[in-house]
Amino acid sequence: MKKIEAIIKPFKLDEVKDALQDIGVQGMTVLEAKGYGRQKGHSELYRGAEYVIDFLPKIKIEIVVADDLVPSVIEAIQTAARTGKIGDGKIFVSSLEDVIRIRTGETGSQAI
């Protein structure tokens, strides 16, 4: 089993969710986040004063899938989240030792 974490632009969330549902991903966790990478924020003018916005709004998606689904999940996220501009985000893949469903006590792939 693998845990896939993706940091994407907020307006791409619906497209990513639809793409993941199309390939059979049954659940995900979505978190609102703030951060920056190479783009390092930007400045904005508000009522004549310039403000530096260091942390930009992002969305973090967490998905746990069986090993055989990982390539298709990564491709779906990349395709749906790509704008071609700086700040499109990142995808992190890590191995999971175990998963336990609290309600039933199921473990492993049955708990996903």
C-alpha positions as CSV (number, residue, x, y, z in Angstrom):
1,M,0.0,0.0,0.0
2,K,1.1,3.5,-0.7
3,K,0.1,6.9,0.6
4,I,0.0,9.6,-2.1
5,E,0.1,13.2,-1.0
6,A,-0.4,15.9,-3.6
7,I,-0.1,19.7,-3.2
8,I,-2.1,21.4,-5.9
9,K,-3.6,24.8,-6.7
10,P,-7.0,25.2,-5.1
11,F,-9.0,25.8,-8.3
12,K,-7.8,22.4,-9.6
13,L,-9.4,20.4,-6.8
14,D,-12.6,19.5,-8.7
15,E,-10.7,18.4,-11.8
16,V,-8.4,16.2,-9.7
17,K,-11.3,14.7,-7.7
18,D,-13.1,13.9,-10.9
19,A,-10.0,12.3,-12.5
20,L,-9.4,10.2,-9.4
21,Q,-13.1,9.0,-9.3
22,D,-12.8,8.1,-13.0
23,I,-10.0,5.6,-12.3
24,G,-11.8,4.1,-9.2
25,V,-10.3,5.9,-6.2
26,Q,-12.9,5.6,-3.5
27,G,-11.7,8.1,-0.9
28,M,-9.4,11.0,-0.2
29,T,-8.7,13.5,2.5
30,V,-8.5,17.2,1.5
31,L,-6.7,19.8,3.6
32,E,-6.4,23.6,3.0
33,A,-2.8,24.6,3.2
34,K,-0.5,27.5,2.7
35,G,3.0,27.4,1.4
36,Y,5.5,28.3,-1.3
37,G,8.1,26.7,-3.4
38,R,10.2,28.2,-6.2
39,Q,7.6,30.9,-6.8
40,K,8.4,32.4,-3.3
41,G,5.1,34.3,-3.0
42,H,4.2,37.6,-4.6
43,S,3.3,41.2,-3.7
44,E,-0.1,42.8,-4.0
45,L,-1.4,46.3,-3.7
46,Y,-4.3,46.9,-1.3
47,R,-5.6,50.5,-0.7
48,G,-2.4,51.9,-2.0
49,A,0.0,49.9,0.2
50,E,2.1,47.0,-1.1
51,Y,1.9,43.7,0.8
52,V,4.1,40.7,0.4
53,I,2.2,37.4,0.4
54,D,4.8,34.8,1.5
55,F,2.5,31.9,1.8
56,L,0.1,31.1,-1.1
57,P,-3.1,29.1,-0.7
58,K,-2.7,25.4,-1.7
59,I,-4.7,22.2,-1.3
60,K,-3.2,19.0,0.1
61,I,-4.8,15.8,-1.0
62,E,-4.0,12.5,0.8
63,I,-4.9,9.2,-0.8
64,V,-4.1,5.6,0.3
65,V,-4.2,3.0,-2.6
66,A,-3.0,-0.5,-3.4
67,D,0.5,-0.6,-5.1
68,D,-1.0,-1.5,-8.5
69,L,-3.0,1.7,-8.6
70,V,-0.1,4.1,-7.9
71,P,1.0,4.8,-11.5
72,S,-2.6,5.6,-12.7
73,V,-3.3,7.8,-9.6
74,I,-0.1,9.8,-10.2
75,E,-0.9,10.2,-13.9
76,A,-4.5,11.3,-13.1
77,I,-3.3,13.9,-10.6
78,Q,-0.5,15.2,-12.9
79,T,-2.9,15.5,-15.9
80,A,-5.7,17.2,-14.0
81,A,-3.6,19.5,-11.8
82,R,-1.2,20.8,-14.5
83,T,-1.5,24.4,-15.7
84,G,2.0,24.6,-17.1
85,K,2.9,27.5,-14.8
86,I,5.1,27.7,-11.8
87,G,3.4,26.6,-8.6
88,D,1.5,23.6,-10.0
89,G,2.5,21.6,-7.0
90,K,4.2,18.3,-6.0
91,I,3.2,14.6,-5.5
92,F,4.8,12.6,-2.8
93,V,4.6,8.8,-2.6
94,S,5.4,6.8,0.5
95,S,5.0,3.2,1.7
96,L,2.5,2.3,4.4
97,E,3.2,-0.4,6.9
98,D,-0.5,-1.0,7.8
99,V,-4.0,0.5,7.6
100,I,-6.7,-0.3,10.2
101,R,-10.4,0.6,9.8
102,I,-11.6,1.7,13.2
103,R,-15.2,0.7,12.8
104,T,-14.6,-3.0,11.8
105,G,-11.0,-3.6,12.7
106,E,-10.2,-4.7,9.2
107,T,-6.5,-4.3,8.3
108,G,-4.4,-4.0,5.2
109,S,-6.0,-3.6,1.7
110,Q,-9.4,-4.5,3.1
111,A,-9.3,-1.4,5.2
112,I,-8.7,1.0,2.3
